[in-house]
Amino acid sequence: ALTTDTSILTAAANDVGFEMVFSRQLEALGKGGDLLFLHSTSGESENLIQAAQTARSLGIHTVAFLAKGGGRLRTLVDQSIVIPTQSTARAQEMHLTLGHIICEMVEEGIGRNV
């Protein structure tokens, strides 16, 4: 999760601007073939738009959980799931639910392959 390292978040925000905090981490940690999940209600967060563009340039696959029509981010990712709501709370609830379902499916798939 690119949101958990407070040191890089504050340093990058201070040095290059908050719009680049995730892009800088992708440049350091990402590699072609990785998968980046992006969560945005509006699809207009500049830091996520920059991350999607950086991911594309590095060959990192992208999926976005969105709402409110998907915004600009919808066109910058490989796959998008757009919750048909204008409500931030409903969108975030659905994003969490979908994330848990995907994790469960991955865990079940890993269990069968071990």
C-alpha positions as CSV (number, residue, x, y, z in Angstrom):
1,A,0.0,0.0,0.0
2,L,1.5,3.3,-1.1
3,T,-0.3,5.1,1.6
4,T,1.3,3.5,4.6
5,D,4.8,5.0,4.6
6,T,4.3,8.4,6.3
7,S,8.0,9.3,5.8
8,I,7.9,9.1,2.0
9,L,4.4,10.7,1.9
10,T,5.6,13.8,3.8
11,A,9.0,14.0,2.2
12,A,7.6,13.6,-1.3
13,A,4.8,16.0,-0.7
14,N,7.3,18.6,0.6
15,D,9.9,18.1,-2.1
16,V,7.9,17.4,-5.3
17,G,4.3,18.2,-4.3
18,F,1.4,16.0,-3.1
19,E,0.3,15.3,-6.6
20,M,3.5,13.2,-7.1
21,V,3.5,11.2,-3.8
22,F,2.4,8.0,-5.4
23,S,4.2,8.4,-8.7
24,R,7.5,8.8,-6.9
25,Q,6.9,5.6,-5.0
26,L,6.0,3.7,-8.2
27,E,9.2,5.0,-9.8
28,A,11.2,3.5,-6.9
29,L,9.2,0.3,-6.2
30,G,7.2,-0.6,-9.3
31,K,8.2,-2.8,-12.2
32,G,6.6,-3.9,-15.4
33,G,3.9,-6.6,-14.8
34,D,2.9,-5.3,-11.4
35,L,-0.7,-4.4,-10.7
36,L,-1.8,-1.1,-9.2
37,F,-5.2,-0.6,-7.6
38,L,-6.4,2.9,-7.4
39,H,-9.4,4.1,-5.3
40,S,-11.1,7.4,-6.1
41,T,-14.7,8.6,-5.7
42,S,-14.3,11.4,-8.2
43,G,-11.6,10.1,-10.5
44,E,-10.1,13.6,-10.5
45,S,-7.4,13.3,-7.8
46,E,-4.3,14.6,-9.3
47,N,-2.0,12.3,-7.3
48,L,-3.9,9.3,-8.7
49,I,-3.9,10.6,-12.2
50,Q,-0.1,11.1,-12.0
51,A,0.2,7.6,-10.6
52,A,-1.8,6.1,-13.4
53,Q,0.3,7.9,-16.0
54,T,3.5,6.7,-14.3
55,A,2.2,3.2,-14.0
56,R,1.5,3.1,-17.8
57,S,5.0,4.4,-18.6
58,L,6.5,1.6,-16.4
59,G,4.3,-1.2,-17.8
60,I,2.4,-1.6,-14.6
61,H,-1.2,-2.7,-15.0
62,T,-3.9,-0.6,-13.5
63,V,-7.4,-1.1,-12.1
64,A,-9.4,1.7,-10.6
65,F,-12.4,1.6,-8.3
66,L,-14.3,4.8,-9.1
67,A,-17.7,6.5,-8.8
68,K,-19.4,9.7,-10.0
69,G,-18.9,8.7,-13.6
70,G,-15.2,7.9,-13.2
71,G,-13.7,11.3,-14.0
72,R,-10.4,11.6,-15.9
73,L,-8.9,8.6,-14.2
74,R,-11.4,6.2,-15.9
75,T,-9.6,6.8,-19.3
76,L,-6.1,6.4,-17.9
77,V,-6.4,2.9,-16.4
78,D,-6.6,-0.6,-18.0
79,Q,-9.8,-1.5,-16.1
80,S,-12.2,0.5,-14.2
81,I,-15.1,-0.4,-12.0
82,V,-17.4,2.6,-11.7
83,I,-20.0,2.5,-8.9
84,P,-23.1,4.2,-10.3
85,T,-23.6,6.7,-7.5
86,Q,-22.9,10.3,-6.6
87,S,-22.7,9.4,-2.9
88,T,-19.1,9.3,-1.6
89,A,-20.1,7.1,1.3
90,R,-22.0,4.6,-0.9
91,A,-19.0,4.5,-3.3
92,Q,-16.5,3.9,-0.6
93,E,-18.6,1.1,1.0
94,M,-18.8,-0.6,-2.4
95,H,-15.1,-0.2,-3.0
96,L,-14.3,-1.8,0.3
97,T,-16.7,-4.7,-0.4
98,L,-15.3,-5.3,-3.8
99,G,-11.7,-5.2,-2.4
100,H,-12.6,-7.9,0.2
101,I,-14.2,-10.1,-2.5
102,I,-11.1,-9.8,-4.7
103,C,-8.8,-10.7,-1.7
104,E,-11.0,-13.7,-0.9
105,M,-10.8,-14.9,-4.5
106,V,-7.1,-14.5,-4.6
107,E,-6.6,-16.3,-1.3
108,E,-8.8,-19.2,-2.5
109,G,-6.8,-19.3,-5.8
110,I,-3.5,-19.4,-4.0
111,G,-4.8,-22.1,-1.6
112,R,-5.6,-24.3,-4.6
113,N,-2.1,-23.8,-6.1
114,V,-0.1,-24.6,-2.9
